[in-house]
Amino acid sequence: MADKQDLEEITSFNKAKLKKTEAQEKNTLLTKETIKQEKQAE
């Protein structure tokens, strides 16, 4: 019965109330070139 109540809340959710945000990538993966440069610097 609790599942039915949750579904009702989801279907009545108003997306217009959400704030607009921009995703920013924080942890970038190193490229082969970056690794090569770091190894040469050592």
C-alpha positions as CSV (number, residue, x, y, z in Angstrom):
1,M,0.0,0.0,0.0
2,A,2.9,2.4,0.7
3,D,4.1,1.8,-2.9
4,K,0.8,3.1,-4.3
5,Q,1.1,6.3,-2.3
6,D,4.6,6.9,-3.6
7,L,3.5,6.5,-7.2
8,E,0.8,9.1,-6.7
9,E,3.4,11.6,-5.4
10,I,5.6,10.9,-8.4
11,T,2.9,11.3,-11.0
12,S,1.7,14.6,-9.4
13,F,5.3,16.1,-9.1
14,N,5.6,19.5,-10.8
15,K,8.9,19.7,-12.8
16,A,8.4,23.4,-13.3
17,K,9.3,24.1,-9.7
18,L,12.8,22.7,-10.2
19,K,15.7,25.2,-10.5
20,K,17.8,25.2,-13.6
21,T,21.4,24.1,-13.0
22,E,24.5,23.4,-15.1
23,A,26.4,20.2,-14.6
24,Q,30.2,20.7,-14.2
25,E,32.6,17.8,-14.6
26,K,34.8,17.8,-11.5
27,N,37.0,14.6,-11.9
28,T,38.3,14.4,-15.4
29,L,40.2,11.3,-16.6
30,L,43.7,11.7,-17.7
31,T,44.5,11.3,-21.4
32,K,47.4,9.3,-22.7
33,E,49.1,12.6,-23.6
34,T,48.8,14.0,-20.1
35,I,50.2,10.8,-18.6
36,K,53.1,10.9,-21.1
37,Q,53.9,14.5,-20.2
38,E,53.8,13.8,-16.5
39,K,56.2,10.9,-16.9
40,Q,58.6,13.0,-19.0
41,A,58.6,15.7,-16.3
42,E,59.8,13.3,-13.7
